[in-house]
Amino acid sequence: MRAFVFSVVLVVSGVGCNDSELLAFQDGNPRTPGDGSGDDDDARVGDDDDDSGGPWDDPPGDDDDVGIDEPEPWMDECPPEAKHPTDFVGGNGSEAYVKSWERTSDWGTFGVDVTAYYAVYNTHVYESGASQPNETAYFRFPGELAADGASQVRNCGDEWIVQDSDNGGAPPGAWIFVGVFLLEEGRNTVEMEHFCPLYRAGACGDFHIGAAEAEGGCMDDNPNSTHFKAEGICLVPWEG
């Protein structure tokens, strides 16, 4: 009993903890933004504990990202508990779409009735097979509560890259995971960005398929068109 009391006193008195770590411990909010320096101050995948060797990378086995349920990369069908917005308006009417060079950004809006985190899925993100192997994009949903709109799970820096995988990956017509986002009651804006400009800037090269100069590569003039369609939106409530 004495040993137990002593250990509690150590924690409360701040031995081994700085102020930010103690506040994070008291707060207990897994979605509190942070740079990883507080060890357990957040649960954003890729923020720390990613074995990158960066300044905030924790020692092996000390992983505060454990417990994050990364959604399935694709689904055969949208589950019953999901929401299906029917009021989508995109930069191209019933869809948002981007290309490798001349149309690298697009947008759309739709309504949500409950503010919450959602795993967002869409059909037909990529659909051209081997002729366009880098139909790859990433998404953001900026709003009042999440100004940057970045996904809560990430696989390259601050983004969740949705890699083209219709050449042996997800089956045709599958629901493709595009990220976990905080959506707010009312109208929400989706910003869609093509992957190739990011690649050409020297980032996220592991997601490029094939040689950059080859047909369909990000240095080629292939359109590699990527879509976010109105009829294909599936919002699955996400607890993390």
N, C-alpha and C positions, 0 to 999 in steps of 0.2 A: 504494500500500500504506500509506503514512504517513497519508493522508487517512482511510482506512478505520479504522485503529487509533485515530486521534484521535476519530472519531465515536463509536466504541464507548466510549471513556473518558468522553466527555460523558454518555452515557446512564447508565453505571454509577455515575458520580459524582453523578448526580441533578440535573445542570444542566437546567432546564426542567421538572423533575418534582417533585411533592411526595411525601411518604412513601406516601400512599394510592395514588397512581398507580403508584409503583414496585412496591409490593406486588402491585397488580393485574396489572402487567406480568409479574412473576415467577410469580404464581399461574397465570395463563393460563386460569382457569376462567370460561367465558362465562356461567355461571349464578350467579355470586357476587352476592348482592343488593347494591344500592347506590342512591344517590339521583341518580346521574348526574354528580356533581361530579368524579369521577375520570376522566371522558371515556371510557376504555375499560374501566371496571371491571365492566361487565355487558352483557348483550345482550337485556334485556327490552324488547320493542317498546313504545313509549310512555313509557319511563322518561326518556330524553333523546333528542336528535336527532329530535324529532318536529315541529320547526318551530313549536312553540307560543309561542316567544318568552319562555319561562320562564327562571328564573335559571340553570338547568343546561343550557339548550338550546345545542348546539354550533353552530359556524359552518356555513353551507351547504357540503356536500361532505365534511365531517368526520363521518362517520356510522358509529358503532360497532354499529349495528343491522344493517348489511349482512351478509348471509350467513345471516340467520334465514329459514328456510323456513316461511312461514306456510301451514298446511295449506289444502287446497281447502275452500271454504265449504260444499260439498255433494258427494256422490258417488252414482253410480247404483247401486253395489254395494259391499259391504264387502270389502276385499282379503283374499287368502288368509292373509297373515301376521298378520292382526288377531286379537284375542281376543274371545270372546263369553261374558261371564259369564252363568251360568244360575241363579244363586242370589240374584237381586235381591229385596230386600224393601223396599217403599216405605211412605211415610206413608199411601198409599191402596191398599195391597196390592201389586198388580203394576205400579204406577206411582207416580211423584210428579207432582203437578200443582198449578198455582197459578192464581189469578185476580187481576183488577185491584184488587179492593177487599177482600173479606172473607176470602180465603185467599191471602195474598200470599207465604207461605213454605211450603216443604215439604222433605222429605228422603227419603233411601233409603240402603241399604247393599248392597254386593256384594263378592265376593272376587276377589283378584288373586294369581297365583302367583309373579310376578316384580316386584320393585321397579324402576320405570323411569318415564320420561316417556312419556305417551301422548296422542295426539290423540284426543279423545273425540267420538264421533258418536252420534246417536240419530235414530230415525225418529219421525214424527208429533209433532214438537215443536209445530207449528202445523198446523191442518187445517180451519179454518172458513171460509176464503176471505174474501170481501168483507164478510161480516156481522160479523167480528171482526178488524179490520185491525191491531190492536196486540197480537197474541199473541206478545209479546216477553219474553225472560227472560235471566237470567245465572246462572252456576253457580260453586260453589266446592267443593273437595275437601280439607278440612282434615285434617291428620294430624301425626304426630310429627316428620316431616322437613320439612313445609311447614305451619306452624301456621295461616297465613291461608288456605291452600288456593286462592289466586288463580291464574288462568290465566297461563301464561308468555308468551302473546301477548295483547295488550290493545288495545281500540279506543276506550275511554272511561275515563280515569282508571285505576283499579286493576282494571277489569272487562273481560271480553269479552262484549259485548252480542250476543245471538242474536236478530237482528231478524226479525220476521214477514215472510216473503217468498213466501207461497203465493198471492200475487196477481200472478203474472208472474215470480217468481223461480225457486226450485227446483221441479222437477216433483213431482207426488204420489208419495209413497213413497220419496223420496230420503233418504239418510243426511245429517243436518244436523250441521255442525261446531259444538260447544258450548265448545271451548277446549282448551288443552294443559295437562295437570296431572301432577304427580308423584304416582303411585299406589304404595302400599306393599304388600308381601307380606302377605296376610291380608285382613281386612275393611276396606273403605274406605267413608267416608260422603260422599254427595253432598248438598250444600245447594242448593236451587233457589229463586231469588228472582224475583218478577215485576218487570218493568221499570217499570210505571206509578208505584209509590211513589217510585222514583228520579227519574222525570220530574217528578212533583208536587213533589219537593224542589228542583227547579231544575237537575238534572243530566242530561247526555246527551240533550238535546233534539233533536239531529239524527236520532235513531233513531225519533222519533215519526212515525207515518204519519197524515196528515190533520190536521184541526183538532181541538184538544184538547176543545172543547165539543161537537163533532159526534158523531153516533152512532158508537160504536166508538172514540172518543177516550179518553184517559186521565182526563179529567174527567167523562166520561159514565158511566152505571152499567152499561155493557156488561161482561160477565165477561172477555172476551178470554182465555179459558182456554188454558193452555200446559202441555205434557206432557213427561215423561221416562219412556219405557215400558221395562219389563223385557226384552221380546223384541227391542227395537230398539237394544241397546247394542253398539257397535263400538269397540274400543280398538286404535288403530293405533300401534305403536311409533314414537317420534319422536326424532330426533337433533338437530334444531335447525339 
